[in-house]
């Protein structure tokens, strides 16, 4: 399962949102994630892809939308698998 599909399925389980709205440009602000949602997503990513997503990536604006998150995971997944 690719990163985008995995995250979309995880978000659909957490939030009452239409799947067609889950586009890469959708911001986390627009998703209205609460702190528990962020933690759950971080844990799912760590477990599935072996990539740590620290809260500072969201709070500093490095990860602003779903596309940023997809790219971050894909870029760091290769490093995690090689380690």
C-alpha positions in Angstrom: 0.0 0.0 0.0 1.4 3.3 -0.9 1.8 6.3 1.4 -1.0 8.3 0.0 -3.5 5.5 0.1 -2.5 4.5 3.7 -2.8 8.0 5.0 -6.1 8.7 3.3 -7.6 5.5 4.8 -6.2 6.5 8.3 -7.7 10.0 8.1 -11.0 8.7 6.8 -11.2 6.6 10.0 -10.4 9.6 12.2 -12.5 12.3 10.6 -15.9 12.6 9.1 -14.7 13.8 5.7 -15.5 12.8 2.1 -12.8 10.9 0.4 -12.9 13.2 -2.6 -11.7 16.0 -0.3 -8.5 14.3 0.5 -6.2 15.9 -2.0 -2.5 16.7 -1.6 -3.2 20.4 -1.2 -5.6 19.9 1.7 -4.1 21.7 4.7 -4.0 20.2 8.2 -5.9 23.3 9.3 -8.7 22.4 6.8 -8.8 18.9 8.2 -9.4 20.3 11.7 -7.2 17.6 13.3 -7.1 17.8 17.1 -4.0 16.8 19.1 -5.1 13.2 19.5 -5.5 12.9 15.7 -2.0 14.2 15.2 -0.6 11.7 17.7 -2.5 8.8 16.2 -1.3 9.7 12.7 2.2 10.0 14.0 2.1 6.5 15.6 0.5 5.0 12.5 3.3 6.4 10.3 6.0 5.3 12.7 4.6 1.8 12.8 3.9 1.3 9.1 6.7 3.3 7.5 9.3 3.5 10.3 9.4 7.2 9.9 9.2 9.5 12.9 7.0 12.6 12.5 7.7 15.0 15.3 5.1 17.5 16.3 7.6 20.3 15.5 7.2 19.4 11.8 3.6 20.5 12.0 4.0 23.4 14.4 6.8 25.0 12.4 4.9 24.8 9.2 7.4 22.4 7.5 4.4 20.1 6.9 1.5 22.3 5.8 -0.7 19.9 3.9 -1.1 16.2 2.9 1.2 16.5 0.0 4.0 17.7 2.2 3.4 14.8 4.6 3.4 12.2 1.7 6.7 13.6 0.3 8.3 13.7 3.8 7.4 10.1 4.5 8.5 8.9 1.1 11.8 10.7 1.3 12.5 9.4 4.8 11.1 5.9 4.3 14.0 5.0 2.1 16.5 6.1 4.7 14.6 4.2 7.5 14.5 1.0 5.4 18.3 1.3 4.7 19.2 1.7 8.4 
